[in-house]
Amino acid sequence: KRISEAYVVLSDAQKRAVYDKHGDQGLEFMNNDMAAPVIDQVGLTLLLQAGAVMLFFTAACALAATSSVASKLDGKLTSWSWATALWGLWLWEAAGMFVVVTYVGLVVNSLINDGENSRANLRHFAVPCVIALYFTFTVLFGINLDHHSMKWIVVVIPLLAAEFFVILASHRSVIPREVRQALLINGLTTIADYAVPCLVAARMVGLFVRPAFAVLAALRADQATHMSWMAVALPLIFGALASFGQSWVIMNLNVDNGRATNKDRVNGLIGALFTASLILYTAIAGALRIDGYISWKWATCLAAVFAVETGMLVSAVILLFVAAHLKHRNSQFEQFRETAATDSPREGAYNQA
C-alpha cells in the first residue's frame, strides 16, 4: 500500500514538487481541487496564514452577529433595527467578497499561465456566485424582519440558488476522498459492504439539509403550513445525525486501511459526537422556544452557537502558530538543501532527509 501511494506521488511531476516542498500537508491541500490553483501560486504556508486570519475574522463576525441577534430577541436592543443587529454578517460578507475577488484573480492567472495543465475549472467560479447570493439573502432577510414587505418564500430564493451552486460544486465529493483513495490503492475488497451506501446517503442528506430547512421555515413563517417548529427543525436534526454517521464510517475505514489508529478513531468520534450534539441542542432548543414549550432566554438557546464560534477563534490562533512553525521548518529545510547542493559528502544525508 505504501509503495502504491509513493508511486502515485512520484509519477506525477506536480505532486512530487509539492511533496518535496511541503510534505504530506501539501499533498492533502493539493487533493482539494478548490485550493490547488491557489497553492501553486502563493504556497501552502501563506495560504495557511491567510486561512487562519479569515477564520478568526469569520468567528469574530459570527460571534458579534449572534450576540446582537440574541440580545434583540431577548428585548435588550429594542432601539436597533434587524438590519443593524445583523451588522456582523454584513461585515463578514463584505470581507468575503474581497477574498473571493482575490481568489478568482488567482484562478484566472492559473488558467492563463498553466493553460491545459491548470487544475482550475468552472467550479472555482461558482464561489463568487455563492457569496453574492448569500449576501443578497442576508439583505432581504434583514429588510423583511423590519418591514414584513415580502413573503418569506421569496426571501429564501437567493439562499436556495446559492445552495444549488454548492450542490453542483460538491457532486464529486458525494463519495468521500477517503473511500476513493482506498479504492485506488487497495481495490474494492478493502471497503466494507455498508460503507459506500451509508456515506453516499449521509452526503446527500448533508447537501439538502439547509435548502429543506429554509423552505420549511419560510412556509411556516408565511402561515402556509401550521406544522410545529420542531417539525421544521427535523432537517437539521437528520443532518446532525447523518454527519455523525459519516464520521463513524470514515474513521472505521481509515483504521481498517492503516491510515489511522484506534486512538485516532476514538478522538475523531468524540469530536463528531460533540459537534452533532451542539447542532441538536440548538435546533431542538430553538424549536421548543418558538413553540412556547420552554421560556429560556435566546442567549441560552444559542449557547451552543456561542461555543462553536469561540472554538473557531481558538482554532484560528492555533492555526496561526502552526503556519509560523511550518514557515520556520521550511526555512531550515531550504538552508539545508543549499548547503547539501554545494557539499557533496552531505548529498546522502540530503537525499535521506
Secondary structure as GFF3:
##gff-version 3
##sequence-region A 1 353
A	DSSP	alpha_helix	2	10	.	.	.	ID=ss1
A	DSSP	alpha_helix	13	30	.	.	.	ID=ss2
A	DSSP	alpha_helix	36	42	.	.	.	ID=ss3
A	DSSP	alpha_helix	44	73	.	.	.	ID=ss4
A	DSSP	alpha_helix	82	85	.	.	.	ID=ss5
A	DSSP	alpha_helix	87	114	.	.	.	ID=ss6
A	DSSP	three_ten_helix	115	117	.	.	.	ID=ss7
A	DSSP	three_ten_helix	122	125	.	.	.	ID=ss8
A	DSSP	alpha_helix	126	147	.	.	.	ID=ss9
A	DSSP	alpha_helix	152	155	.	.	.	ID=ss10
A	DSSP	alpha_helix	157	169	.	.	.	ID=ss11
A	DSSP	three_ten_helix	171	173	.	.	.	ID=ss12
A	DSSP	alpha_helix	177	186	.	.	.	ID=ss13
A	DSSP	three_ten_helix	188	190	.	.	.	ID=ss14
A	DSSP	alpha_helix	195	221	.	.	.	ID=ss15
A	DSSP	alpha_helix	229	232	.	.	.	ID=ss16
A	DSSP	alpha_helix	234	256	.	.	.	ID=ss17
A	DSSP	alpha_helix	262	291	.	.	.	ID=ss18
A	DSSP	alpha_helix	298	301	.	.	.	ID=ss19
A	DSSP	alpha_helix	303	341	.	.	.	ID=ss20
A	DSSP	three_ten_helix	344	346	.	.	.	ID=ss21
A	DSSP	alpha_helix	347	352	.	.	.	ID=ss22
###
